[in-house]
Structure formats: C-alpha cells, structure tokens
Amino acid sequence: MAKRRGKPPRIPQLGNHGLDDALHAYATDLSSTEPAGLAALRRSTWTQTVKPQMLCDELQGRLLASMSHMIAPTRVLELGTFTGYATACWAEGLTPEGTVDSVDVNDELHPIQDKHWAQLNVADRIRRHTGKAMDILDSGVLFDADPRPFDVVFVDADKEHQQAYVDWAIDHVRDGGWIVVDNVLWWGEVLRVQDGTSEDPYAVRIHELNAHMKGHPDLDNVLLPLRDGLHVARRRPRG
Ligand SMILES: C[S@@+](CC[C@H](N)C(=O)[O-])C[C@H]1O[C@@H](n2cnc3c(N)ncnc32)[C@H](O)[C@@H]1O
C-alpha cells in the first residue's frame, strides 16, 4: 500500500489536541490582539501564497513574541522564514543590538517579507539567508558578522532534517539557550506511530525527534500541545 505523504487529517476526537476549537478561540480572544502590522502580513500570506496554512496562528505568534520578551535575545536563528511572520514575532523582544538570522530556500517570498518587515520596522534587525538550511548551517556564514552563539534557534523548515537541525542547535546555542521546534505533533499522527498503527514517514521522524529531545542529556524540554505542537528545550550549561 502506498504510504500517505504530507499533512494527515486531525484525529477528530482530539479536536485541537485536547485544546478544542472553542477553547482555542477563547484563548486567542483573551490574549493580546495580534498587532495590526502582523494582521496585514497574515492577509498578504493568505492572498498571495500557495500554502498559507504554513503560517503560525495568532496564539502561537503571541507565544513566540512573549518568549522573545522573556528571553530578551541578542541572537535568534529561524530555520524556515516563509513570509516572515514568526521572524517579526521573534524580533519583538530583541535587545537593542539584537538580530534575527532567518533562512529559507524560497526567494519568491522576498517581496512579501520586504514590504511587511519595512512596515513593521524590523527590516534592519533581520539578516536573511537564502538556501537550503543545512547548507547555510554548514557554510559558517551565520558567524561571519557575529561570532556569538545563538540565544534561540527556532526550527520550522522542512521536516526531513529536523533532528539534524536540532543537533546543530545544541552545539550552537549558548549555555541556557533555547531550542524551539514547530509541528511536533503532526496533527495527532504521532499517537498512531506510538501505538504502532501508523508508518507515516513524517510522523515517524517527528516522533523520533520528540523522543530524541526528551532523552538528550544536554536538554531540559517541554512539549506544548498548542496547535500542531511546539517543542521547547533549554540547553543545559556545558561542563
Ligand atoms: C512552515 S513554513 C515556515 C513558517 C514560518 N516560520 C512562520 O511561522 O511564519 C516552512 C518554510 O520552510 C521552507 N523550507 C522548506 N525546506 C527548506 C530547506 N531545506 N531549507 C530552508 N528552508 C526550507 C519553506 O520554503 C517554507 O517557507
């Protein structure tokens, strides 16, 4: 039987992974309203891109922005820029000299990013890198302008190399730095991998990644069942 690829349907009885749609809407309504500039970027994404569902939702965006304010990072790395929505959320809490390096293979999205990063006044805080994430990571270019390790690495590019990205991040975040990985529940399919009823290759890899992060001696982790799952891990101090 041919293996199913891509995003599987949600498991109906779980709704939004236990946070059902009504509660998700309640949590969104009772959280800070999405800033107007980001709402405009959301509209552009839905009207001008082929896969707008890749965009993070309002609640997750506010969570990333809150994390940025809590950490007050000087260096953030994002793998998977897309239209630059999460990039702008991470930019919200940067220190005055802070920057976000963001990597994406798709240069067709640059006009949307340029327009909205300018409107959001974050363009000068973002260093854009175009190419396959693994190539950019291996090239050393991320440390050309600034040799300091990252405070945060946000992994949200292709799902094939997530574990390699996380392992790279473990070596390149500062002591006590943060690694955040999106889409770690694969719309519930990881449960079927765990109980042996699914061999979906994406879900298998994601389940392996979650287990890898939980068992990694250099990480403390929490897997948040928000939307499609956000894995948040703190890099334990070296030595
Ligand atoms: C889920 S979207 C990122 C969403 C974005 N972080 C946000 O929250 O708005 C995934 C992005 O990864 C990019 N991508 C896919 N494969 C990649 C690769 N090998 N290297 C770099 N980027 C890749 C895609 O072009 C796409 O824009």
The ligand as an ORCA input file, in Angstrom:
! r2SCAN-3c Opt
* xyz 0 1
  C       6.179     26.124      7.920
  S       6.974     27.264      6.855
  C       7.737     28.382      7.995
  C       6.709     29.232      8.714
  C       7.271     30.439      9.411
  N       8.364     30.088     10.331
  C       6.160     31.113     10.192
  O       5.884     30.705     11.335
  O       5.525     32.032      9.654
  C       8.332     26.302      6.245
  C       9.297     27.066      5.353
  O      10.459     26.243      5.218
  C      10.987     26.446      3.930
  N      11.846     25.288      3.603
  C      11.494     24.050      3.167
  N      12.573     23.283      3.011
  C      13.647     24.028      3.370
  C      15.050     23.788      3.433
  N      15.580     22.602      3.111
  N      15.848     24.797      3.842
  C      15.340     26.009      4.170
  N      14.024     26.291      4.136
  C      13.185     25.320      3.743
  C       9.786     26.596      3.019
  O      10.134     27.317      1.854
  C       8.798     27.334      3.940
  O       8.819     28.718      3.674
*
